[in-house]
Every structure is written in structure tokens, then in C-alpha cells.
Amino acid sequence: MDAAASDGCTLWVDSWMGHDMRACCAAHDLAYSIGAPPKEIADLELAACGTRATGDPVMGAIMLLGVALCGRWWWRRCRRADAPR
């Protein structure tokens, strides 16, 4: 998967108060699709990127909470899609 194949911020807003977060989400989607870095590191990187993109650490924390609660399912789905058949 490349950034162009990303759907942006899955189940989340692509921008917040004029700040575009799609690059953060595309990088996170890519990390999930290739399995590197580990999920927990990818999730922390998403939160840090969301904080940088919006200038709001609360947004980064909310994004981290979202992937902590729902991301495991998505990550497993990506892993199954890549599994040899």
C-alpha cells in the first residue's frame, strides 16, 4: 500500500479546524499494512503526528485512544489480508 491507496483517516475526520491529518493517517495505514513498525509504535507515531498536524496534544491523545480501542481489529484484518493463501 502506498499513501495514494490510503482512504485517509479511517473512521475519523481527515481534517480538524483547518488542519489536514491525512498524511498522518496514510503513514499509519502503511505501517499497519506492512506490519512495521509494531502496532503500538505505529499508534504512538500517529498520535505524535496528529499533535504536530493540529498543534493540539488533546487531538493526538484522542487519536491514540481511538486506535487503542479499535485499531487491533483493523491491524488483524490487514495481517489476514497479507497472509499467504
N, C-alpha and C positions, 0 to 999 in steps of 0.2 A: 504494500500500500504506500502511496506517496501522498503528499499534502493535498494534491488535487483530488484524490479519491476520498478524502475525509468528508463527512457530512457536516462538518463544523462541530458545534458543541451539542453532542447527543443529549437529548432530554434536558437541555439547558439553553439559556439565551446566548446568542452569538456576540452580542454587544451589550454593554451596560453604561447608560448615561453618556453615550457617545464614544465609549472605549471599546474597540474591537478585540475580542478574545479568541477569534477563530484560529489564529496561529498557535495559541496555547493548546487548544483542543485538538488541532491537527497533529501537533507533536505528540500529544498524549495518545491519540488514536494510533499513530505509527508505533509508539512504544508498545502498546497493547498488541498490535498485530504481529510484531516481530519478537515479542517476549523479552525485550531488553530495553532499558534496564528492568530489574524485577518490578512487579506491580507496585509495591509500596514506594519505591524510589520514583517511579513514573508519576504516582499520585502526588507525592511531595513536590515534584518538579511542576506539575500542573498548578498546584496551589501557589507556588512561588511566582510562576508566570502570570497567573490571574491577578496576583497582588501587584506585580510590576505593570501589567497592562492597564489596570484600573486605578492604581495608586491607593488602593483600599485593602488593607490586610483582612478586613472582615470578608470581603468577596473571596479572597484566597482560602480563608477558613471554611466558608460555605461550600466552595467547590471541593475542597478536601473532604468535608463531611459527606457530600453527595457521592463521590467516588468510593469513599469508605463504606457507605451503606449499600450502594447499588453497583459499584464497579466490579466486584468479584464475579457477579453473574456475567457481565459483559466480557470480562477478561477470559473466563472459562469458555464462553461462546467463541471468542477469537481463537483460542487454543484448539478447540474441537474443529473449527473450520480449516485449520492448518495441518491437522493430523493426517498422516498417510491413510489412504483408504485401501 
